[in-house]
């Protein structure tokens, strides 16, 4: 039983490292919304969820974002972007895991990925509207006008 725990620990650590490295490979969806990037770092967390369960995915997401925060201090000094990335990753990976766990087929995985994407996009839009974007804009002293229009036009379609 002890060897299995060590294998899980090493597997989660390796997937966390890969996720952190994949955070460097990102590009903006639209130049206007440069902070909205295509980021492949949630793939190792999804793999961790499928192999080690939801706790493995949570640990991968936390370690990935902690390493990123420690090596790339944000503009405001507070890890708002990292917290948003953590929440977005968990809102994508965990629903995908739980849906796939009920339907373990190729169609089930496709359906699970679609559900995970929809849940993440909708809930992140709500969180951006209520908490994340207002906090970020207040700390950077930026006025974008109507936050709702900003989210509907830029964030929801590209999450």
C-alpha positions, 0 to 999 in steps of 0.5 A, spaced: 500 500 500 505 504 501 508 504 494 501 506 491 501 512 495 509 514 493 506 513 486 501 518 486 505 523 490 510 522 484 505 522 479 501 528 481 508 532 482 510 530 475 503 533 472 504 539 476 511 540 473 508 539 466 502 544 468 507 549 470 511 549 464 505 549 459 503 555 463 508 559 459 505 556 452 499 561 452 497 566 447 491 571 447 485 570 444 484 577 442 489 583 443 483 587 446 483 582 452 490 580 452 489 577 459 484 572 456 489 567 453 489 560 451 492 556 456 493 548 455 496 547 463 489 544 465 490 538 461 495 535 466 490 537 471 485 533 467 489 527 467 490 527 474 483 527 475 482 521 471 488 517 474 488 520 481 481 523 482 479 530 484 484 531 489 489 529 485 486 535 480 486 540 485 493 539 488 495 540 481 491 546 480 494 549 486 501 547 485 501 550 478 498 556 480 502 557 486 509 556 482 506 561 477 505 566 482 512 565 486 515 566 479 511 571 476 509 576 481 502 580 478 501 587 476 498 588 483 502 584 487 496 580 489 494 573 486 488 575 482 490 572 476 492 566 479 486 565 483 482 566 477 486 561 473 485 556 479 478 557 480 477 556 472 481 550 472 477 547 477 470 549 474 473 546 468 476 539 470 472 537 476 465 537 472 469 534 467 471 528 471 464 527 475 460 527 468 466 522 465 466 518 471 458 516 470 459 515 462 466 512 461 466 512 453 468 516 448 462 519 447 461 520 455 468 524 455 466 528 449 460 530 453 463 531 459 468 536 456 462 540 453 459 540 460 465 542 463 467 548 458 460 550 459 460 550 467 467 554 467 465 559 462 458 561 465 460 561 472 467 564 471 463 570 467 459 570 473 465 571 478 468 576 473 462 580 474 461 580 481 468 579 484 474 578 479 474 583 474 472 589 479 477 587 484 482 587 478 480 594 475 480 597 482 487 595 484 489 597 477 485 604 477 482 602 470 475 604 468 472 600 463 465 603 463 460 598 463 463 592 466 457 588 464 458 589 457 465 588 457 464 581 460 458 579 455 463 582 449 470 579 451 469 574 457 463 570 456 465 568 448 472 566 449 472 563 456 
